[in-house]
Amino acid sequence: MTKINEIGSEFWDIPIADSQNYLFPVQTQWFVSGRTALQAIIKDLQNCSTVAVPSWSCHSMLKPFVDAGMQLCFYPVYFHNRTLIQEVRLDCDILFLMDYFGYSSDLPDLQNFNGFIIRDLTHSIFSQSYSDADFYFGSLRKWCGFWTGGYAWRQDRRQLFNSDLDNEALLYIKLRKEAMALKNSYITAYSDNIENKEHLKVYNEAEDLLDNLHIASAAERDIDLIKSIDLKFIKQRRRANAELLMDAFKEFLIFPHLNETDIPLFVPILVPNGKRDKLRKILIEQKIYCPVHWPLSNLHNMEERTLSMIDCELSLVCDQRYTEKDMERIIEAINLFWKQDLQ
């Protein structure tokens, strides 16, 4: 049986260069996940009861604040006149900021804000350098095959609380390692056995542990490999892939321009006429796995203008595992869908 290559889903490898990079500042600390890195930051914040967070956000970044007894104060993030708008509010103890998918964001002047600023660099770590926050954190798991890959640092260079790996964290790392080995075997197999997806079960077992992980250090293997990530390859391949997708779907883009320093995590589009889920299902049938950012949770408090974007968003895969041929396959599949279903 001819093998049909999978596009998207979980990572299994890390592109490595011969030379060391200097992507992270010297005061960076490494954590088992981005979520535990955020927990370490929150542990440092005393006498804070409210946090301003973007309406377009992941449940896993909201929960640590709630668990710490803080009130979430959402500020609207929405799409208007082909522009992503962030109406940042400054009436809270903490302001949580992030860029989206590696594209540049325009934010208001924050000089009058008197509280603490936390910046989530998960999407922008390869794109932008910032000096506007008191705390920075993120996760490299979204970019390539790290078992752990959480990071954080304070702008004032003081150390955050961290701890050795406990049994749950060690089990999490063990499962991630096993899942990536199984995924590598699946990807490199000559035949296409649609039932041979044991790696998904193991990845899911690892994900199920995330909510209960305590603050703990990253795997030593990851800390070493982070210094040798092939930044040039990742940046060039992602930009080249994104440019192909962006040229093909200009009228559906959330971010219509790729600035000089932008390194896309995905290429997010808005699928019109309530057809997002149907398109996603058809792509999955062709082994093209494009995620949605983000499923709503019981922690979200949304307005209609923010909901309309979230209900339509689909993140097209453009990462370094794939070539121009793979992008053409995505484009062909979506164009066929436009032709058949959106007339």
KEKE-3310 file (N, C-alpha, C; in steps of 0.2 Angstrom, whole numbers, plus 5000, padded with zeros to 4 digits):
npx = (5004:5003:5011:5004:5010:5009:5004:5007:5001:5009:5026:5042:5055:5071:5078:5095:5110:5127:5134:5133:5118:5112:5099:5092:5092:5105:5100:5089:5078:5074:5060:5048:5037:5028:5017:5021:5031:5025:5018:5028:5032:5020:5020:5030:5023:5017:5003:4993:4978:4970:4971:4974:4969:4971:4956:4957:4964:4973:4966:4975:4984:4976:4972:4982:4982:4969:4970:4978:4970:4967:4957:4951:4952:4946:4952:4947:4951:4950:4945:4945:4941:4951:4962:4970:4964:4969:4962:4969:4968:4971:4968:4971:4980:4990:4996:4994:5002:5003:5010:5003:5005:5018:5018:5020:5013:5002:5002:4995:5002:5011:5016:5010:5005:5005:5006:5012:5019:5017:5024:5020:5030:5028:5023:5031:5045:5055:5054:5053:5061:5059:5057:5048:5042:5040:5041:5045:5040:5037:5035:5044:5039:5029:5036:5046:5053:5054:5055:5052:5054:5050:5052:5058:5060:5066:5065:5073:5083:5083:5081:5069:5057:5061:5062:5068:5064:5049:5041:5029:5033:5044:5038:5030:5040:5045:5035:5033:5045:5044:5033:5038:5047:5039:5032:5041:5045:5033:5032:5042:5040:5038:5026:5008:5000:4985:4980:4990:4994:5000:5007:4999:4991:5000:5006:4994:4992:5003:4999:4988:4994:4998:4991:4992:5005:5019:5029:5044:5060:5066:5070:5086:5092:5085:5088:5101:5100:5093:5102:5107:5098:5093:5092:5093:5088:5075:5069:5070:5064:5051:5046:5047:5037:5026:5024:5020:5007:5001:5001:4992:4980:4975:4963:4958:4966:4971:4983:4989:5001:5019:5030:5048:5055:5046:5042:5033:5022:5011:5000:4987:4970:4953:4939:4925:4907:4903:4910:4921:4924:4920:4928:4940:4938:4938:4951:4958:4954:4962:4974:4980:4983:4977:4977:4965:4964:4958:4951:4936:4934:4927:4932:4933:4927:4917:4914:4903:4910:4922:4920:4916:4927:4935:4927:4929:4942:4956:4971:4984:4997:5014:5027:5044:5046:5041:5040:5040:5032:5023:5016:5009:5001:4992:4987:4980:4971:4963:4958:4951:4941:4935:4930:4921:4912:4910:4903)
npy = (4994:5011:5024:5038:5053:5060:5076:5088:5087:5079:5083:5075:5076:5086:5100:5101:5111:5114:5123:5133:5142:5158:5161:5162:5173:5174:5172:5163:5151:5133:5123:5110:5112:5124:5129:5126:5134:5146:5145:5146:5159:5165:5162:5170:5182:5193:5199:5201:5201:5202:5199:5204:5197:5191:5189:5179:5166:5152:5139:5132:5142:5151:5144:5142:5155:5156:5145:5150:5159:5171:5184:5183:5195:5199:5205:5212:5203:5203:5202:5214:5224:5217:5217:5212:5216:5221:5226:5231:5231:5241:5241:5231:5221:5213:5212:5202:5198:5193:5188:5183:5168:5170:5182:5200:5211:5225:5236:5246:5260:5256:5262:5269:5259:5252:5240:5223:5215:5201:5192:5181:5171:5161:5160:5169:5168:5165:5176:5190:5202:5207:5220:5225:5219:5212:5199:5184:5170:5154:5140:5127:5116:5118:5120:5111:5094:5093:5085:5092:5108:5120:5137:5152:5168:5182:5199:5207:5199:5191:5175:5163:5152:5135:5117:5100:5086:5077:5062:5061:5071:5064:5053:5059:5064:5052:5046:5055:5054:5040:5041:5049:5042:5031:5039:5042:5030:5027:5037:5035:5022:5011:5007:5011:5010:5013:5010:5009:5018:5020:5029:5041:5037:5037:5050:5056:5051:5057:5071:5071:5071:5084:5094:5091:5093:5098:5113:5111:5106:5106:5093:5087:5083:5091:5104:5104:5102:5113:5124:5121:5122:5122:5137:5145:5136:5132:5145:5149:5139:5139:5152:5151:5141:5147:5158:5153:5147:5159:5167:5159:5160:5173:5181:5176:5177:5180:5187:5197:5201:5196:5201:5207:5201:5191:5174:5162:5152:5145:5147:5156:5156:5162:5153:5155:5156:5147:5135:5130:5118:5108:5109:5106:5093:5086:5089:5081:5068:5067:5066:5078:5088:5101:5112:5120:5136:5144:5130:5134:5136:5133:5143:5154:5170:5177:5190:5194:5198:5193:5180:5177:5176:5166:5155:5153:5151:5143:5134:5133:5122:5125:5121:5117:5103:5101:5103:5112:5105:5098:5109:5113:5102:5104:5116:5112:5103:5112:5121:5113:5110:5124:5125:5115:5117:5130:5138)
npz = (5000:4995:5004:5012:5016:5032:5038:5050:5067:5081:5086:5083:5082:5083:5075:5073:5074:5070:5077:5092:5098:5103:5108:5120:5135:5148:5161:5160:5165:5166:5163:5166:5158:5149:5156:5170:5171:5170:5182:5191:5190:5194:5207:5212:5213:5224:5234:5223:5215:5203:5186:5169:5155:5138:5127:5117:5120:5128:5137:5146:5150:5157:5168:5178:5185:5190:5199:5208:5214:5208:5200:5184:5171:5156:5141:5125:5111:5094:5076:5064:5050:5043:5052:5067:5082:5098:5113:5125:5143:5157:5171:5181:5192:5186:5170:5156:5142:5124:5108:5092:5084:5079:5072:5070:5083:5086:5100:5113:5121:5135:5146:5157:5165:5181:5186:5187:5172:5162:5150:5137:5128:5119:5106:5099:5101:5092:5084:5089:5100:5116:5129:5138:5149:5165:5168:5158:5148:5141:5129:5121:5115:5106:5094:5090:5093:5108:5124:5136:5138:5143:5148:5157:5163:5174:5172:5180:5183:5194:5202:5199:5208:5207:5205:5208:5197:5200:5203:5195:5185:5180:5174:5165:5156:5152:5145:5135:5128:5124:5116:5105:5099:5095:5086:5076:5071:5065:5055:5047:5042:5028:5023:5023:5037:5043:5056:5064:5075:5088:5094:5096:5107:5117:5117:5121:5134:5140:5139:5148:5160:5162:5168:5182:5185:5195:5199:5191:5185:5168:5157:5157:5144:5135:5139:5136:5122:5117:5116:5104:5094:5077:5071:5059:5049:5054:5054:5040:5033:5038:5035:5021:5018:5024:5016:5004:5008:5012:5001:4993:5000:5002:5005:5016:5027:5044:5047:5036:5031:5031:5041:5041:5052:5056:5061:5057:5067:5064:5050:5052:5047:5043:5041:5031:5032:5042:5040:5045:5053:5045:5035:5041:5045:5033:5029:5038:5034:5024:5030:5034:5047:5055:5068:5079:5086:5100:5108:5117:5135:5151:5158:5150:5146:5134:5121:5108:5097:5099:5099:5086:5078:5084:5082:5068:5065:5059:5060:5049:5044:5044:5047:5050:5046:5034:5016:5000:4992:5001:5006:4994:4993:5004:5000:4988:4993:5001:4991:4983:4992:4994:4981:4980:4991:4995:4986)
capx = (5000:5007:5011:5002:5013:5005:5006:5004:5001:5014:5033:5046:5063:5073:5083:5101:5115:5134:5136:5128:5115:5111:5092:5089:5096:5109:5096:5084:5077:5071:5055:5045:5032:5027:5013:5024:5035:5020:5016:5034:5031:5014:5023:5034:5019:5013:4997:4990:4972:4967:4975:4971:4971:4967:4950:4959:4970:4973:4964:4981:4987:4972:4971:4987:4980:4963:4972:4981:4965:4966:4952:4953:4948:4947:4952:4945:4955:4945:4947:4941:4944:4957:4967:4969:4964:4969:4960:4972:4966:4977:4965:4972:4987:4995:4994:4996:5003:5006:5009:5000:5008:5025:5017:5020:5007:5002:4999:4995:5008:5010:5021:5006:5003:5009:5007:5017:5018:5020:5024:5020:5034:5028:5023:5036:5052:5060:5053:5054:5064:5055:5060:5042:5039:5044:5042:5044:5040:5035:5036:5047:5036:5025:5040:5049:5051:5056:5051:5049:5055:5047:5057:5055:5065:5064:5069:5078:5088:5082:5079:5062:5057:5061:5063:5070:5059:5046:5039:5024:5036:5048:5033:5028:5046:5046:5029:5035:5051:5042:5028:5041:5051:5034:5030:5047:5044:5026:5033:5048:5038:5037:5018:5003:4995:4981:4979:4997:4995:5001:5010:4994:4989:5005:5006:4988:4993:5007:4995:4984:4997:5001:4987:4994:5012:5021:5035:5050:5065:5066:5074:5093:5093:5082:5092:5107:5098:5090:5108:5110:5093:5095:5088:5093:5084:5068:5066:5070:5059:5044:5044:5045:5031:5021:5023:5016:5001:4998:4999:4986:4973:4975:4957:4956:4971:4971:4988:4990:5008:5024:5036:5055:5057:5041:5043:5026:5021:5006:4997:4980:4965:4946:4935:4919:4900:4902:4912:4928:4924:4919:4935:4945:4937:4940:4958:4960:4953:4968:4980:4982:4980:4977:4973:4961:4966:4959:4944:4933:4933:4923:4936:4933:4921:4918:4909:4901:4915:4928:4918:4915:4934:4937:4923:4930:4949:4960:4979:4987:5003:5019:5033:5051:5046:5038:5043:5035:5027:5018:5012:5005:4996:4987:4983:4976:4965:4958:4955:4945:4935:4932:4927:4915:4908:4909:4901)
capy = (5000:5017:5028:5045:5056:5064:5083:5091:5083:5079:5083:5069:5078:5093:5101:5103:5114:5112:5129:5135:5148:5162:5163:5164:5176:5170:5171:5159:5145:5129:5120:5104:5114:5131:5130:5126:5140:5152:5144:5148:5166:5167:5160:5176:5188:5194:5204:5202:5198:5202:5199:5206:5192:5191:5184:5174:5163:5145:5137:5131:5148:5154:5140:5144:5161:5154:5140:5154:5163:5177:5185:5184:5201:5198:5211:5209:5202:5202:5204:5220:5227:5214:5218:5209:5221:5219:5231:5230:5235:5242:5242:5225:5220:5210:5212:5196:5199:5188:5189:5177:5164:5173:5188:5206:5214:5232:5236:5253:5262:5253:5266:5271:5253:5252:5233:5218:5213:5195:5191:5174:5171:5154:5161:5174:5167:5165:5182:5196:5203:5212:5223:5228:5215:5210:5191:5181:5163:5150:5133:5126:5110:5120:5122:5105:5089:5093:5082:5097:5114:5126:5142:5158:5173:5189:5205:5210:5193:5187:5168:5160:5145:5129:5111:5094:5082:5072:5055:5063:5074:5059:5049:5063:5064:5045:5045:5060:5051:5034:5043:5052:5036:5028:5043:5042:5024:5028:5042:5032:5016:5011:5006:5016:5006:5018:5008:5009:5025:5019:5035:5045:5035:5038:5057:5058:5049:5062:5077:5070:5072:5091:5098:5090:5093:5103:5116:5106:5108:5103:5087:5089:5082:5097:5110:5104:5103:5120:5128:5119:5122:5125:5143:5147:5131:5133:5151:5149:5134:5141:5158:5149:5138:5152:5163:5149:5147:5166:5169:5155:5161:5180:5184:5172:5177:5184:5191:5198:5202:5193:5206:5204:5197:5186:5167:5159:5145:5142:5152:5156:5158:5162:5150:5158:5153:5141:5129:5128:5111:5103:5109:5102:5085:5084:5088:5075:5062:5067:5065:5084:5089:5108:5113:5126:5140:5138:5128:5138:5132:5136:5149:5160:5175:5180:5194:5191:5200:5189:5173:5176:5175:5160:5150:5152:5151:5136:5135:5129:5119:5127:5120:5115:5096:5100:5106:5116:5099:5097:5115:5112:5097:5108:5121:5109:5101:5117:5124:5109:5112:5130:5124:5111:5118:5137:5141)
capz = (5000:4995:5010:5011:5022:5037:5038:5056:5073:5086:5084:5085:5081:5084:5070:5077:5070:5072:5081:5097:5097:5109:5108:5127:5140:5152:5167:5158:5169:5162:5167:5163:5153:5149:5161:5176:5171:5172:5189:5195:5190:5199:5214:5214:5213:5230:5234:5217:5215:5197:5180:5163:5150:5131:5126:5113:5124:5129:5144:5150:5152:5162:5174:5184:5188:5194:5204:5213:5217:5205:5196:5177:5168:5149:5136:5119:5105:5088:5069:5061:5044:5041:5057:5073:5087:5105:5117:5132:5149:5162:5177:5185:5196:5182:5163:5153:5135:5120:5101:5090:5079:5077:5068:5074:5085:5088:5106:5115:5125:5142:5151:5162:5169:5187:5189:5184:5165:5160:5142:5135:5121:5116:5099:5096:5103:5086:5080:5092:5106:5120:5135:5141:5154:5171:5168:5152:5149:5135:5128:5114:5113:5100:5088:5088:5097:5115:5129:5140:5134:5146:5150:5160:5167:5177:5168:5184:5183:5200:5201:5201:5211:5203:5209:5204:5194:5204:5200:5190:5180:5176:5170:5159:5151:5149:5140:5129:5124:5121:5110:5099:5096:5091:5080:5071:5067:5061:5050:5043:5039:5021:5021:5027:5041:5047:5063:5068:5078:5095:5097:5098:5113:5122:5118:5125:5141:5143:5140:5153:5166:5162:5173:5188:5186:5199:5196:5191:5180:5162:5156:5155:5137:5132:5141:5131:5114:5116:5114:5097:5089:5070:5070:5052:5045:5056:5051:5033:5031:5041:5031:5014:5018:5026:5011:4999:5010:5012:4994:4991:5004:5004:5007:5022:5032:5050:5047:5029:5030:5034:5042:5040:5057:5058:5060:5059:5071:5059:5046:5054:5042:5045:5036:5031:5032:5047:5037:5048:5056:5040:5031:5046:5045:5026:5029:5042:5030:5019:5034:5035:5054:5056:5074:5081:5092:5105:5110:5123:5141:5156:5161:5146:5146:5128:5118:5101:5092:5099:5097:5079:5076:5087:5079:5061:5065:5057:5059:5043:5046:5039:5050:5046:5044:5027:5010:4996:4990:5006:5006:4988:4995:5008:4995:4983:4997:5003:4985:4981:4996:4992:4974:4980:4996:4996:4980)
cpx = (5004:5006:5009:5005:5008:5008:5003:5005:5007:5021:5036:5053:5064:5079:5089:5106:5122:5136:5131:5125:5114:5104:5090:5094:5099:5105:5090:5084:5073:5066:5052:5040:5031:5022:5016:5029:5031:5019:5022:5034:5026:5016:5027:5029:5015:5008:4994:4984:4968:4972:4971:4973:4968:4962:4952:4966:4968:4971:4970:4985:4983:4972:4976:4985:4974:4965:4975:4976:4964:4960:4954:4949:4950:4947:4951:4950:4950:4948:4942:4945:4951:4963:4965:4969:4964:4968:4963:4970:4971:4974:4966:4979:4992:4992:4998:4996:5005:5005:5006:5004:5014:5024:5017:5013:5008:4999:4999:5001:5006:5014:5017:5004:5008:5010:5013:5015:5021:5019:5025:5024:5033:5027:5028:5043:5057:5059:5055:5058:5061:5059:5054:5039:5043:5046:5041:5044:5037:5036:5039:5043:5031:5029:5044:5049:5055:5052:5048:5049:5052:5053:5054:5061:5062:5068:5074:5083:5088:5080:5072:5063:5057:5063:5065:5063:5056:5044:5034:5028:5041:5044:5031:5034:5046:5041:5031:5040:5048:5037:5032:5045:5045:5032:5035:5046:5038:5028:5038:5046:5036:5029:5014:4998:4991:4979:4985:4998:4995:5003:5005:4992:4994:5006:5000:4989:4998:5003:4991:4987:4999:4997:4989:5001:5014:5027:5041:5054:5064:5071:5081:5095:5090:5086:5098:5106:5096:5096:5110:5104:5095:5091:5087:5088:5077:5065:5065:5064:5052:5042:5043:5039:5025:5019:5019:5009:4997:4996:4993:4980:4973:4969:4955:4961:4970:4977:4990:4997:5013:5030:5043:5057:5052:5043:5037:5026:5016:5004:4989:4975:4958:4942:4928:4913:4900:4905:4919:4928:4924:4925:4940:4944:4939:4948:4961:4959:4959:4975:4984:4979:4982:4973:4969:4963:4961:4952:4942:4933:4928:4926:4935:4927:4922:4913:4908:4907:4921:4926:4918:4922:4936:4933:4925:4938:4952:4967:4982:4995:5008:5026:5039:5051:5044:5041:5037:5030:5021:5013:5007:5000:4990:4983:4978:4970:4960:4955:4950:4939:4931:4927:4920:4910:4906:4906:4894)
cpy = (5006:5021:5035:5048:5060:5071:5086:5086:5083:5079:5076:5070:5085:5095:5104:5106:5113:5117:5130:5142:5152:5165:5165:5168:5172:5168:5166:5153:5140:5124:5114:5106:5121:5133:5130:5132:5146:5151:5147:5156:5169:5167:5167:5182:5189:5200:5206:5198:5198:5202:5200:5201:5193:5186:5178:5171:5155:5144:5136:5137:5152:5151:5141:5150:5159:5149:5144:5159:5169:5178:5186:5190:5201:5204:5208:5208:5200:5204:5209:5223:5224:5215:5215:5215:5218:5226:5230:5234:5235:5243:5235:5225:5218:5210:5206:5198:5193:5191:5183:5174:5166:5179:5194:5208:5221:5233:5244:5254:5260:5257:5268:5265:5253:5245:5229:5216:5206:5194:5184:5174:5165:5155:5165:5173:5168:5172:5189:5196:5208:5214:5226:5225:5214:5203:5189:5173:5160:5143:5132:5119:5112:5120:5116:5100:5088:5089:5087:5104:5120:5131:5148:5162:5179:5194:5207:5204:5189:5180:5167:5154:5140:5123:5105:5090:5077:5066:5057:5066:5069:5055:5053:5063:5057:5044:5049:5056:5044:5036:5046:5046:5032:5032:5043:5035:5024:5032:5039:5025:5016:5010:5010:5011:5011:5016:5009:5016:5025:5025:5040:5044:5037:5046:5059:5057:5055:5069:5077:5072:5080:5095:5097:5090:5099:5107:5112:5108:5104:5097:5089:5088:5088:5103:5110:5105:5110:5125:5127:5119:5125:5131:5145:5142:5132:5139:5151:5145:5136:5147:5156:5146:5142:5156:5159:5149:5154:5168:5165:5157:5168:5183:5181:5173:5182:5189:5192:5199:5198:5198:5203:5200:5191:5179:5164:5152:5142:5148:5152:5159:5158:5159:5152:5153:5147:5135:5126:5120:5106:5103:5105:5095:5083:5084:5082:5069:5061:5067:5072:5087:5097:5109:5119:5129:5145:5136:5132:5133:5136:5142:5155:5164:5179:5185:5191:5192:5196:5181:5172:5174:5168:5154:5148:5151:5143:5138:5131:5128:5122:5126:5117:5107:5095:5105:5109:5111:5098:5103:5115:5107:5100:5113:5118:5106:5106:5121:5120:5110:5118:5129:5120:5113:5125:5141:5145)
cpz = (5000:5001:5008:5017:5026:5037:5045:5061:5077:5083:5086:5084:5082:5079:5074:5072:5073:5077:5087:5096:5104:5109:5115:5131:5145:5159:5166:5163:5165:5166:5163:5158:5154:5155:5168:5176:5173:5180:5194:5195:5195:5206:5217:5215:5220:5230:5227:5217:5208:5191:5173:5158:5143:5130:5122:5116:5125:5136:5149:5153:5157:5168:5180:5188:5193:5200:5210:5216:5214:5201:5189:5174:5161:5146:5129:5114:5099:5082:5066:5056:5043:5045:5063:5078:5094:5110:5124:5137:5154:5169:5182:5188:5191:5175:5159:5145:5131:5113:5099:5084:5076:5073:5073:5076:5087:5095:5108:5119:5132:5147:5157:5167:5175:5190:5186:5177:5165:5153:5141:5128:5117:5108:5095:5098:5098:5082:5083:5098:5110:5127:5139:5147:5160:5171:5160:5153:5142:5135:5121:5112:5107:5094:5086:5094:5104:5119:5134:5137:5137:5149:5153:5163:5169:5173:5173:5186:5190:5198:5203:5204:5206:5208:5205:5202:5199:5200:5194:5184:5176:5172:5164:5154:5148:5144:5134:5125:5121:5115:5104:5096:5092:5085:5075:5067:5063:5055:5045:5040:5032:5019:5026:5031:5045:5054:5067:5071:5086:5099:5100:5106:5119:5123:5122:5133:5144:5144:5146:5160:5167:5167:5180:5190:5190:5196:5197:5185:5174:5162:5154:5148:5133:5133:5137:5124:5113:5114:5107:5092:5082:5069:5063:5048:5047:5053:5044:5030:5032:5036:5024:5014:5020:5020:5005:5001:5010:5005:4991:4994:5006:5007:5014:5028:5038:5050:5039:5027:5034:5035:5042:5046:5059:5056:5062:5062:5066:5055:5047:5048:5045:5039:5036:5031:5036:5044:5040:5050:5050:5036:5035:5045:5038:5026:5033:5038:5025:5023:5034:5042:5055:5063:5074:5087:5095:5106:5117:5129:5145:5159:5157:5147:5139:5126:5111:5096:5092:5098:5090:5076:5078:5083:5071:5060:5063:5056:5054:5045:5041:5042:5046:5044:5037:5022:5006:4993:4995:5006:5000:4989:4999:5004:4991:4987:4999:4997:4983:4985:4995:4986:4975:4985:4998:4991:4982)
residu = (MET:THR:LYS:ILE:ASN:GLU:ILE:GLY:SER:GLU:PHE:TRP:ASP:ILE:PRO:ILE:ALA:ASP:SER:GLN:ASN:TYR:LEU:PHE:PRO:VAL:GLN:THR:GLN:TRP:PHE:VAL:SER:GLY:ARG:THR:ALA:LEU:GLN:ALA:ILE:ILE:LYS:ASP:LEU:GLN:ASN:CYS:SER:THR:VAL:ALA:VAL:PRO:SER:TRP:SER:CYS:HIS:SER:MET:LEU:LYS:PRO:PHE:VAL:ASP:ALA:GLY:MET:GLN:LEU:CYS:PHE:TYR:PRO:VAL:TYR:PHE:HIS:ASN:ARG:THR:LEU:ILE:GLN:GLU:VAL:ARG:LEU:ASP:CYS:ASP:ILE:LEU:PHE:LEU:MET:ASP:TYR:PHE:GLY:TYR:SER:SER:ASP:LEU:PRO:ASP:LEU:GLN:ASN:PHE:ASN:GLY:PHE:ILE:ILE:ARG:ASP:LEU:THR:HIS:SER:ILE:PHE:SER:GLN:SER:TYR:SER:ASP:ALA:ASP:PHE:TYR:PHE:GLY:SER:LEU:ARG:LYS:TRP:CYS:GLY:PHE:TRP:THR:GLY:GLY:TYR:ALA:TRP:ARG:GLN:ASP:ARG:ARG:GLN:LEU:PHE:ASN:SER:ASP:LEU:ASP:ASN:GLU:ALA:LEU:LEU:TYR:ILE:LYS:LEU:ARG:LYS:GLU:ALA:MET:ALA:LEU:LYS:ASN:SER:TYR:ILE:THR:ALA:TYR:SER:ASP:ASN:ILE:GLU:ASN:LYS:GLU:HIS:LEU:LYS:VAL:TYR:ASN:GLU:ALA:GLU:ASP:LEU:LEU:ASP:ASN:LEU:HIS:ILE:ALA:SER:ALA:ALA:GLU:ARG:ASP:ILE:ASP:LEU:ILE:LYS:SER:ILE:ASP:LEU:LYS:PHE:ILE:LYS:GLN:ARG:ARG:ARG:ALA:ASN:ALA:GLU:LEU:LEU:MET:ASP:ALA:PHE:LYS:GLU:PHE:LEU:ILE:PHE:PRO:HIS:LEU:ASN:GLU:THR:ASP:ILE:PRO:LEU:PHE:VAL:PRO:ILE:LEU:VAL:PRO:ASN:GLY:LYS:ARG:ASP:LYS:LEU:ARG:LYS:ILE:LEU:ILE:GLU:GLN:LYS:ILE:TYR:CYS:PRO:VAL:HIS:TRP:PRO:LEU:SER:ASN:LEU:HIS:ASN:MET:GLU:GLU:ARG:THR:LEU:SER:MET:ILE:ASP:CYS:GLU:LEU:SER:LEU:VAL:CYS:ASP:GLN:ARG:TYR:THR:GLU:LYS:ASP:MET:GLU:ARG:ILE:ILE:GLU:ALA:ILE:ASN:LEU:PHE:TRP:LYS:GLN:ASP:LEU:GLN)
# end
